[in-house]
Amino acid sequence: MDPGGRRKPDTPNDAGFYARLPVFKQFAHLTDPVIYTPLPTGWILGLSDIVDSTSCIAAGRYKEVNVAAASVIAAMANTLDGQDFPFVFGGDGASFAVPGEQADLAREVLAAVSAWARDAFGFELRAALVPVSTLRAEGHDVRIARFAASHDVTYAMFSGGGLSFAERRMKEGAFAVPPAPTGTMPDLTGLSCRFNELRSERGVILSLIVIPASGSDPAPFSRLAAEILALADNPKEARRPVPDNGPGLAGPFTGFAVEAKTIKRGALAAKVRLAADRLAAYFIFKTGRPVGGFDPALYRDQLVENTDFRKFDDGLRMTLDCTPALADRLERILGQAREEGIARYGLHRQQAALMTCFVPSPTHSDHVHFVDGAMGGYAMAAQTLKLTA
């Protein structure tokens, strides 16, 4: 045990580390730094983000930005063939952690996804691999906890400051993973975007980022995060962005062009199969009748529970459907916290949210769904965060 009472990693690589972590069912517990366990020293962080994503968002390419970011998680999951691993979706980028023995696989995935994002969308997807040992040598730690969004899906939460430091170093050009050659295609099976925008029911979709101020005492930040979560837990003023009965299904070919880019260029037969699959899924959801091993009503229930709309990665990130009054109140509280040197924050208000899905198998219950604001979301909140630095 370390002085804070947390279990130390067993070995430098410890490949089974993540699977053994305790799973927390109450999100509010994640504001307590004591529950986080250090990543094994031999692990590595994989990181990515889209360069100048704000310009892409200004051009109305929110969905493409989200799909490109989620592609990192989908490609890594497919490469690991079902092995559970910690990851976090950030709207215009994504991060993950794997044992050092999987460094070559992670490098291949990041290089392939960078090439695909460039070829498919014209994006520059920056990527890096950073050893945890290097971060600790520079005085930064990476700690992790698991949150059960549902009985079937857990998401990783990060603390310790190491992930944020690694992201800054990536943006400076350190630890870079260059893109693979043109035409390289990652395995993006299961990455899809078939639902309508999630319109606000409370008045505003709020994208919120709150991070500790540099050098601040962690205790006041934990209390601040707990206060924010308590306010967000009031059903009269706030709710998750996904309706209780699930999102509305888009037309069978709405978003087809984006999803078709997850298939190798020129693979006509695969695109025909995708079109047929989308048509079949559309009519199954419309009728609501189970077909084979797929029950659309059960899938919708699972989707709502499995959705990733809040996370902790060296700070609190949330996408809320809330009243304008609550958004104003949160902004006042956060403004006071900034004045007191406790936290920095970024907010972005919009009228809808977007969902990007990773569904390895529609008949299994472990499908995951990433939510971001539909008019810039986390990326625009991060821009206002920079302005308050």
C-alpha positions in Angstrom: 0.0 0.0 0.0 1.1 3.6 -0.6 0.9 6.3 2.2 -2.6 7.2 1.0 -3.9 3.7 1.5 -4.1 2.8 -2.2 -2.8 -0.5 -3.5 0.4 -0.3 -5.4 0.7 -2.0 -8.8 1.9 -5.6 -8.4 4.5 -5.8 -11.2 5.9 -3.4 -13.8 3.6 -4.7 -16.5 0.9 -6.6 -14.6 -1.3 -7.4 -17.6 -4.2 -8.5 -15.5 -4.2 -5.3 -13.5 -7.3 -3.6 -15.0 -9.5 -6.6 -14.8 -8.8 -6.9 -11.0 -9.7 -3.3 -10.1 -12.8 -2.8 -8.0 -15.8 -1.5 -9.8 -17.6 1.6 -8.4 -21.3 2.0 -9.1 -21.8 5.5 -7.7 -20.2 8.1 -9.9 -19.9 10.6 -7.0 -17.4 8.2 -5.4 -15.0 9.1 -8.2 -14.4 12.5 -6.8 -12.4 10.9 -3.9 -8.7 10.5 -4.9 -8.3 7.6 -2.5 -10.2 5.1 -4.6 -7.7 5.5 -7.5 -4.9 2.9 -8.0 -1.6 3.7 -9.7 -1.2 2.2 -13.2 1.7 -0.4 -13.3 5.0 1.3 -14.2 5.4 -0.8 -17.3 2.2 0.4 -18.9 1.9 3.0 -21.7 -0.6 5.7 -22.5 -1.9 6.0 -26.1 -3.2 9.5 -26.9 -4.8 11.3 -29.8 -6.5 14.5 -30.8 -7.6 16.3 -34.0 -5.4 19.3 -34.8 -7.5 22.5 -35.1 -10.7 20.7 -34.4 -12.4 24.0 -33.7 -12.1 24.9 -37.4 -13.7 21.6 -38.3 -16.5 22.2 -35.9 -17.0 25.8 -37.2 -17.5 24.2 -40.6 -20.3 22.0 -39.2 -18.3 18.8 -39.1 -19.2 17.9 -35.5 -20.2 14.3 -36.4 -17.0 13.6 -38.3 -14.9 14.9 -35.5 -16.6 12.6 -33.0 -16.4 9.6 -35.2 -12.7 10.1 -35.9 -12.0 10.5 -32.1 -14.0 7.3 -31.3 -12.2 5.4 -34.0 -9.1 5.2 -31.8 -11.1 3.3 -29.2 -12.9 1.1 -31.7 -9.7 0.1 -33.5 -7.9 -0.7 -30.3 -10.8 -2.7 -29.0 -11.0 -4.7 -32.2 -7.2 -5.3 -32.2 -7.4 -6.6 -28.6 -10.2 -8.9 -29.6 -12.6 -8.3 -26.7 -9.9 -7.8 -24.0 -11.1 -5.1 -21.6 -8.8 -2.0 -21.4 -9.1 1.5 -20.0 -10.0 4.3 -22.4 -11.6 7.7 -22.4 -13.4 9.6 -25.1 -12.8 13.4 -25.3 -14.9 14.6 -28.2 -12.1 15.5 -30.5 -9.7 12.9 -29.3 -9.3 9.8 -27.2 -6.8 8.1 -24.8 -6.2 4.6 -23.5 -3.7 2.6 -21.5 -2.3 -0.9 -22.2 0.6 -3.0 -20.8 4.0 -2.3 -22.3 3.9 -5.7 -24.1 1.2 -4.3 -26.3 3.1 -1.2 -27.2 3.7 -2.4 -30.8 0.0 -3.1 -31.3 -0.9 0.3 -29.9 1.6 2.0 -32.2 0.1 0.2 -35.3 -3.4 1.1 -34.3 -2.6 4.8 -33.7 -0.6 5.0 -37.0 -3.5 3.3 -38.9 -6.2 5.5 -37.4 -4.2 8.7 -38.1 -3.8 7.6 -41.7 -7.5 6.8 -42.0 -8.6 10.1 -40.5 -6.4 11.9 -43.0 -7.6 9.9 -46.0 -11.3 9.7 -45.0 -11.9 13.2 -43.6 -8.8 15.3 -44.3 -8.1 15.6 -40.6 -4.7 15.7 -39.0 -5.1 13.2 -36.1 -2.1 13.7 -33.8 -1.1 10.6 -31.8 1.5 9.7 -29.2 2.6 6.8 -27.0 3.9 7.8 -23.6 5.4 5.4 -21.0 4.0 5.7 -17.5 7.5 5.3 -16.2 8.5 8.5 -18.1 5.6 10.4 -16.6 6.5 9.3 -13.1 10.2 10.2 -13.6 9.0 13.8 -14.4 6.9 14.0 -11.3 3.5 13.1 -12.6 1.3 10.1 -11.7 -1.4 8.1 -13.5 -4.0 6.5 -11.3 -7.1 4.8 -12.5 -10.6 3.6 -11.3 -13.4 1.7 -12.9 -17.0 3.1 -13.0 -19.9 0.8 -13.8 -22.2 2.7 -16.1 -24.4 -0.4 -16.1 -24.2 -4.1 -15.3 -22.5 -4.7 -18.6 -20.2 -1.8 -19.2 -17.5 -0.1 -17.2 -15.6 3.0 -18.1 -12.1 4.0 -16.9 -11.5 7.2 -14.9 -8.0 8.8 -14.6 -6.5 10.9 -11.9 -3.0 12.0 -10.8 -2.3 14.6 -13.5 -0.2 12.3 -15.7 -2.7 12.0 -18.5 -3.1 15.8 -18.8 0.7 16.2 -18.8 1.0 13.6 -21.5 -1.6 15.4 -23.6 0.4 18.7 -23.3 3.6 16.9 -24.3 1.8 15.3 -27.3 0.7 18.7 -28.5 4.3 19.9 -28.2 5.3 17.1 -30.6 6.8 14.7 -28.0 6.4 10.9 -28.2 4.7 11.3 -31.6 3.4 8.3 -33.6 3.5 9.2 -37.3 0.6 8.2 -39.6 0.8 5.0 -41.6 1.0 5.2 -45.4 -2.0 6.4 -47.4 -4.6 3.7 -47.8 -3.9 2.0 -44.4 -7.2 0.9 -42.9 -7.7 0.1 -39.2 -10.4 -2.4 -38.1 -13.4 -0.2 -37.3 -16.0 -2.9 -37.2 -18.9 -1.8 -35.0 -18.3 1.9 -35.2 -21.6 3.6 -36.2 -23.7 6.7 -36.1 -27.4 5.8 -36.7 -29.4 8.0 -34.3 -30.8 11.4 -34.5 -29.4 14.4 -32.6 -30.5 14.3 -28.9 -32.6 17.5 -28.5 -32.6 19.2 -25.1 -35.7 18.5 -22.9 -34.6 20.8 -20.1 -33.6 23.8 -22.2 -29.8 23.5 -22.9 -27.2 20.8 -23.6 -24.3 21.8 -21.4 -20.8 20.6 -22.1 -18.7 21.1 -19.0 -15.0 20.6 -18.2 -13.7 21.3 -14.7 -10.0 20.7 -13.8 -7.9 21.4 -10.7 -6.0 24.7 -10.7 -2.2 24.1 -11.0 -0.7 23.4 -7.6 -4.1 23.5 -5.8 -5.0 21.4 -2.8 -7.0 18.3 -4.1 -9.5 18.4 -1.2 -11.3 21.7 -2.2 -11.5 20.4 -5.8 -13.0 17.1 -4.6 -15.7 19.1 -2.7 -16.3 21.3 -5.7 -16.8 18.2 -8.0 -19.1 16.6 -5.4 -21.2 19.8 -5.3 -21.5 19.9 -9.1 -22.5 16.3 -9.2 -25.1 16.8 -6.5 -26.7 19.7 -8.5 -26.6 17.6 -11.7 -28.4 14.8 -9.9 -31.6 16.9 -9.4 -34.1 15.4 -12.0 -36.1 18.6 -12.1 -33.2 20.6 -13.4 -30.9 18.1 -15.1 -30.7 14.7 -16.7 -28.5 12.6 -19.0 -28.9 13.8 -22.6 -30.3 10.4 -23.8 -34.1 10.1 -23.3 -35.3 7.3 -21.1 -36.7 5.4 -24.1 -33.5 5.9 -26.1 -32.7 8.3 -28.9 -34.8 8.6 -32.1 -33.6 6.5 -34.9 -32.4 8.4 -38.0 -33.5 7.5 -41.5 -31.8 4.3 -42.9 -29.3 6.4 -45.0 -28.9 9.4 -42.7 -25.2 9.4 -41.9 -24.5 6.6 -44.3 -21.6 8.5 -46.0 -19.8 8.8 -42.6 -20.3 5.2 -41.6 -19.3 4.0 -45.1 -15.9 5.6 -44.5 -15.2 3.0 -41.9 -15.0 0.4 -44.7 -12.0 0.1 -46.9 -12.2 2.4 -50.0 -13.4 0.6 -53.1 -15.0 -2.3 -51.1 -18.3 -2.1 -53.0 -19.7 -5.4 -51.7 -19.0 -4.3 -48.1 -20.8 -1.0 -48.7 -23.8 -2.9 -50.1 -23.9 -5.1 -47.0 -23.7 -2.0 -44.9 -26.7 -0.5 -46.7 -28.7 -3.7 -46.3 -27.8 -3.9 -42.6 -28.9 -0.3 -42.0 -32.2 -0.9 -43.8 -32.8 -4.1 -41.8 -31.9 -2.3 -38.5 -34.2 0.6 -39.4 -37.3 -1.6 -39.9 -36.5 -3.8 -36.9 -36.4 -0.7 -34.7 -39.6 0.7 -36.3 -41.6 -2.5 -35.8 -40.1 -3.1 -32.3 -40.2 -6.8 -32.8 -37.3 -9.1 -31.8 -35.5 -10.8 -34.7 -33.3 -13.8 -34.1 -31.2 -12.9 -31.0 -31.8 -9.2 -31.2 -34.5 -7.4 -29.2 -34.8 -3.7 -30.1 -36.5 -2.8 -26.9 -33.9 -4.4 -24.8 -31.1 -2.8 -26.9 -32.6 0.6 -26.3 -32.7 0.0 -22.5 -29.1 -1.1 -22.6 -28.1 1.9 -24.7 -29.5 4.4 -22.2 -27.6 2.7 -19.3 -24.4 2.2 -21.2 -24.0 5.7 -22.4 -20.8 7.6 -21.5 -22.0 11.1 -20.7 -19.8 11.9 -17.7 -16.2 11.0 -16.9 -13.2 11.9 -14.7 -9.9 12.2 -16.5 -7.8 14.5 -14.3 -10.9 16.6 -14.0 -14.7 16.3 -14.4 -16.3 16.2 -17.9 -20.0 16.1 -18.3 -22.6 16.5 -21.0 -25.9 17.5 -19.4 -29.4 18.2 -20.5 -30.2 21.0 -18.0 -32.2 24.1 -17.4 -30.7 27.4 -18.3 -31.0 28.4 -14.6 -28.9 25.5 -13.5 -26.3 26.2 -16.2 -26.1 29.8 -14.9 -25.8 28.6 -11.3 -23.0 26.2 -12.3 -21.2 28.9 -14.1 -21.4 31.2 -11.0 -20.1 28.4 -8.7 -17.2 27.6 -11.1 -16.4 31.3 -11.5 -16.0 31.6 -7.7 -13.9 28.4 -7.6 -11.6 29.9 -10.3 -11.3 33.2 -8.3 -10.3 31.1 -5.2 -7.6 29.2 -7.1 -9.4 25.9 -6.8 -10.3 25.0 -10.4 -10.4 26.1 -14.0 -13.4 25.4 -16.1 -14.9 25.5 -19.6 -18.6 25.6 -20.6 -20.4 25.4 -23.9 -24.1 25.6 -24.4 -26.0 24.2 -27.3 -29.4 22.8 -28.2 -28.6 19.2 -28.9 -26.2 16.4 -28.3 -24.7 13.7 -30.6 -24.2 10.0 -30.1 -21.4 7.9 -31.6 -21.7 4.2 -31.0 -19.3 1.2 -30.9 -21.3 -2.0 -31.2 -19.0 -5.0 -31.7 -22.1 -7.2 -31.7 -25.8 -6.0 -31.6 -26.8 -9.2 -29.7 -24.3 -8.6 -26.9 -25.0 -6.2 -24.1 -21.6 -4.5 -23.9 -22.1 -2.0 -26.6 -20.8 1.5 -25.7 -22.1 5.0 -26.7 -20.2 8.3 -26.6 -22.1 11.5 -26.1 -20.9 15.0 -27.0 -22.5 18.3 -27.7 -23.8 18.7 -31.2 -22.4 22.2 -31.7 -18.9 21.8 -30.5 -19.3 20.1 -27.2 -16.1 19.2 -25.3 -13.9 20.8 -27.9 -15.5 24.2 -27.6 -15.6 23.9 -23.8 -11.9 23.2 -23.9 -11.4 26.5 -25.9 -13.1 28.5 -23.2 -11.0 26.6 -20.6 -7.9 27.9 -22.4 -9.2 31.4 -22.2 -9.5 31.2 -18.4 -6.0 29.9 -18.0 
